[in-house]
Amino acid sequence: MLEQGDLTSVPVEWDKSDYLDPEKLDVELRRQYDVCSSCRLCFNLCPAFPNLFKHFDSDEVDHDPSKLSRAQVGEFVDLCYNCKLCFIKCPYTPPHKFLIDIPKVVMRARAVEADSKGVDLREQMLASPDKVGRLATIAGPVASFLNWAMREGLIESNPAIATNKYPEQARDRVLTNDELRALWQALPEGDFGDIVRILILTGQRAREISDLQWLSEINFDKGVIELPPQRTKNRRRHTIPMSGAVRAILQAREQDGAFVFGRSGSSGFSGWSRCKERLDEALGIPDWAVHDLRRTFATGAAEIGIQPHIIEAVLNHVSGHKGGVAGIYNRAAYETEKATALNRWAEHVAAIIEGRDSNVTPLRGAS
């Protein structure tokens, strides 16, 4: 019988430097297999044990665990149900000196495999049904996709079935003036910084700005950004008047490709997560998301007296004043009012950034 290895799987020592060492794991697996082969009480619990004993009884191995091939060692891990019945039945579990704990050593083996090869999407989904259920609640098409994947044989079951439903919680985060000033001042030069500045100044959706195209969507002669229906969430054409600040940001950029932002030439800006993480490290604003800038614009615009239906027009919303029957008959685009609102908002933002009192006051009759 092999000598007990330096490391055992009891207790689980995730933070130990050699816990994920494949060679140390191999020694420990063979040690525990040797004890199991000598005992064989668990021969009928799952396919892993009879398959292991078959290898031990073969002429090639001849009950010597050191002669097991790497593939044979790995077969046990693959066949293990991880039901833990063997731990209940085993007479050599701790505090016995043999320290046999098959479920934990199998768990360690799977951790080593995940560390070296990664975890494929199927295993991630099957291991996290509640997370998949949450995705299915937030985005209904996910559940349909999983059903399709099951029909195509890509997965064995839909892990979103019978999971808890998590109601979507609407965010209400609005940046304060101090946070808005700190954010603007911390923004880096380049694509990400210019995109976020334009989002602050216009309240538009992130992708609508990050994927802007020079030829078809930027019109300096008219002083507007023109988004076609296929580029907006509600599939309605949307015109965004340029304030002086937005025009200055766009005109300062080189027009050396189809897209205003991005490096590939075939698509707009990517790399949101990495850039946001860097900004957060320098900024220190708690719990904020890029989409909060849209809510910050709507709230701030209302505070300086811009009428709700004009704010909705700037945001390209079809609810509220233009929802339902009202939207069918009210086709006004409010282009002049939108331009006035965005210019007033840009002046208000400039005052915030410069740390001075804003001279933008509510329009007469505004409520």
N, C-alpha and C positions, 0 to 999 in steps of 0.2 A: 504494500500500500504506500502511496506517495506520502511524503511528509507534509504536514499542514503548512500552507503558504504563509508568506509574511502578511498578506492582506486577506481578510475574509469579507463577506458581504454583510456582516453583522457588526456594528450597526452600519447604516448607509452613510458613507463618508464622501458626499458629493464634492466637498471642497478640498479633498486630499489630492495632491498633485498626481498620484498614479492611479486614481480611481478609474480614469478613462484610458489607462495604458493597456493596449491590446495584449501585450505579452504577459503582464501580470494577471489579466483576466483569464487568459488561456490556462495558466498554471492553476488558478482557483477552480475553473470549470472542471478540469481533469481530476483535481483532488476530490471534489464533491461527487463527480461521476463514479469514481473508484469506490467510495463508501456506498453509494446507491447500488452499484452492481453487486457488492458483497451482501447487501441486505435484501433487496428486491420486494419489499412489502408493498411498494407502489406500482407493481407491474401492470395492474389493470385500471389505473386511474386516468391515463390519457395516452395517446400514441407515442409521446416522447420517450417514455420509459421502456416499453417493449422494443422500440427501435434501437435505443441505446444498448440494451442487453443483448440484442442480436449482434451488434458490432463487437461487444466484449467477448461473446462466445465464438466469434469467427476465428479461423486459423491464423488470419493475418494479425489480429490484435492479441488473441490468446490471453485475455484478462489483464493486459498491460495497458493502462490508460495513456502512457506515453506514445503508444503505437497508433492511437486514434489519429486519423487525418484531420486537418483543419475543417474540411467539409463535414466530417462525421461529428465533430464537436459542435459545429454550427447547426446541424440538423435538429439537435435536441431543443435548442432555443426556438427554432422555427416551428416545431411541433408542439411546444408547451402551450397549454391553454391559459396559464397563469391563474388557475382557479384556486390555488393555495391549499387544495386538499392534501397534497403531499406533505406540506408543513404540519398539518394537523395529525397525520398518521405517522410521521417520521419519529423514531425514538432517539435520534441523534441531533435534534435541534438544540440551540443554546438553552440552558447553560452546559450541556454536554460538551466535552472537550473537542468533539469533531466539528462543532459549529456548522452543521448542515442547514442551509436555508436556500432551497432551490428557487422559490419565487424571487428572492432578492438578487441572487446571482444572475438569474435570467433577466431581471430588470436592468441590472448593470450591463449585461451583454447588449441589450437593446439600446441602452444609452451610448455605449461605445460605438455601435453601428451608426446611430443617428449623428454622433459627433464627427464621424469620418465621412459619411455619405450624405448626410442630411435626411430630412423626413419628407417623403413624397406627399403630394396634395391629398391623395386618397386616405392615407393614414392620419393626416392632420384632421380631415373632416370627420372620420370615424371616431377619433379620439376626443373630439370637441363638439358633441351634438348640440349643446346649448348655444355655443357660439354660432353654429350654422343656423340654428333656430332664430337667433337674434338677427342674423343677416336676412333670413327669409322674411322676418317681420318688417324690417326696414326697406328691403327691396324685394317685392314679390316675385320678380322674374328669377331670382336665385332658386326658389323652390321648384319652379318649372324646369330650370336647367338641370337640377339634381335628378328630377324624374326622367328627363331625357337621357342623362348620363347612365341611369340605371337601366333604361330600356336598351341602350346601346351596348350594355355590358361593360361599361367603363368603371362602374362601381357596383358592389353587390347589393347595397341598400341605400335608401335616402336617409341620411342621418338627421334630417330636419323633421322627420315624421314623429309625432307625439312629443315634441319638445315644448318647453314653456314659451309662451309668447311674451315678448318684452315691448310694451308700448313705447312708441317713439316720444322722446321728451324734447320739446322745442327749446332751443337755447334762447336766452334773453340778454346775453352779454352785450353791453355797449361800452366802448372805451371812453374813459374820461378825457377831458381836455389835456390834462397832464400826461396821460398815457399816449394820447394821439401825438403830442409834441415829442415825447421821448421816442416813439416809434419812427416818426418821420426823420428825426435827427440821427437815428441809428441805422437807417437803411443804407445798404451798400450801393456803390455805383454799379451800373450794369443792368442786365435784364430784370432780375428779381426786384431790385430797388425801384426801377422805373414802373414796373407793373403794379407794385403795391402803392406807389404814389398815385397812379391813375385810378386805382380802386378806391383810395381814400377820397379822391376828388370827384368821382363819378358815381360810386355806389353800385357799380356793375358786378356781374358774376365773374369769378376769377378766370374761367376758361374763355369767356367772351373777350377779355382783354389780352390774356396770354397768347391766344391764337390769332390775333389780328393780322390781316394781310394788307400790304401797302396798296396794291393796284385796285382791288375791289372794295376795300372797306375804309380807307383813309382818304378823305376829300378835303384838302387844305383850302381849295377855292371856296367851297361852301362852308368850311369851318365845322365839319361834322364827321363823326364816325358812323358808318352805315353798316349795320349787321343784317345779313340776309336771313330769311326764315329758318334755314337749316342750321344756323349758328345760335339760335336762341332757344331757351327752354320751352317757351309756349308756342314756338313755331310761327311767330309773328315778326315781320320786319321791324327793326328797331333803329331809330336814329338818335345818336347821342351828340348834342352840341358840344363843341370844344370850348372850354374856358381858356383864357390866356395861358394859364399854368399848364393845362393838358397839351395845348398846341406847342408850347415851348419844349416840353419833354419829348414829344414826338419829332419835332423838327430838329432836335439836337442829335437824333439817332441817324446812323448811316443807313441808307436805303440800298443795301447790297444783296438783297435776296427777296423772295416772295413774302416772307413773314417778317413782321416788325420785331418779334422776339424769337429767341431760339438760335441754335447753332447748326442744326442738321441741314437746314435749307428746305427740308421736305415736311416740316411740322413746326408748330410753335414751341413755346418754352416748356421744358420739363425740368425736374429736379426740385420740385416744391418742398418735399420733406427735408432734404439736406439743407437747403437754404433757410428754411424756417427754423431748423434746429440751431444753426449758426447764429441766426438773429436772436433767438430766445436766450442763448448763452450770454450774449452781450447786453440784452435788453432787460430781462428780469420781470417782464409784465406777466402776471399770473393768469393762467387759464384763458388764453385768447386764441381765436382761430381766424384765418384770413376772411372767412365768410362773415365774421362779426363786423367787418368794416362796412358791409352793406347795411346792417342794422344801425351802425353808428351814424352813417350818412342819413338814413331815414329819420332817426331821432333828432340829430342835430339840425337837419333841414327844417323839421317841424318847429324846433325851438327858435329859429330865426324868422318864423312866420310864413314859411312856404306852405301853400295849401296842400292838403292830403292828396287830392286828385292829381296835382302836378308832381308830387313825390312819386306817386304810383306810375305816372307816365315816364318819369326819369328811370325808374327801376324796371319798367316794362312789365308791370303787374297787370293782370286782368281781373283781379278780385276787387272788392270794395266798389268804388265809383264806376268801374267798367266791367263789373261781373254780372252774370246772368242776363236778364232782359235789357238792363241799362246798357250793357256792352254791345248789344246787337244794334241799338239805335244811335248810341253815342260813338261816332267814329272820329271824333276830334283827336288830333295828334298832339296838340298843345306845343308845337315846336318853339314858338316864340317864348312862351312861358317857361319851357324847359331850359332854354338858353339863359333866360334871366335868372332862374333858380340856380343853375350850375355856376354862373358867374358870381352870384351872391355867396354861394357856399364856398367857392374857391377863395374869395376875399376873407370869409370867416375863418377858414383853415389857415390862411396866411397869418392872420392875427394871432391865432393859437400858437403857431409855430414860432412866431417872433416874440411871443410873450407879452403882447400889448392888448389893450382893450379893443374889441371888435367894434367897428363903426357900422356894422350891418344890423339894422333894426327891423322889426316886423313891418311889413308893408301895411299901409292904411287899409283897414277893413279885414285884416287877417285875424284869424281866431286861433 
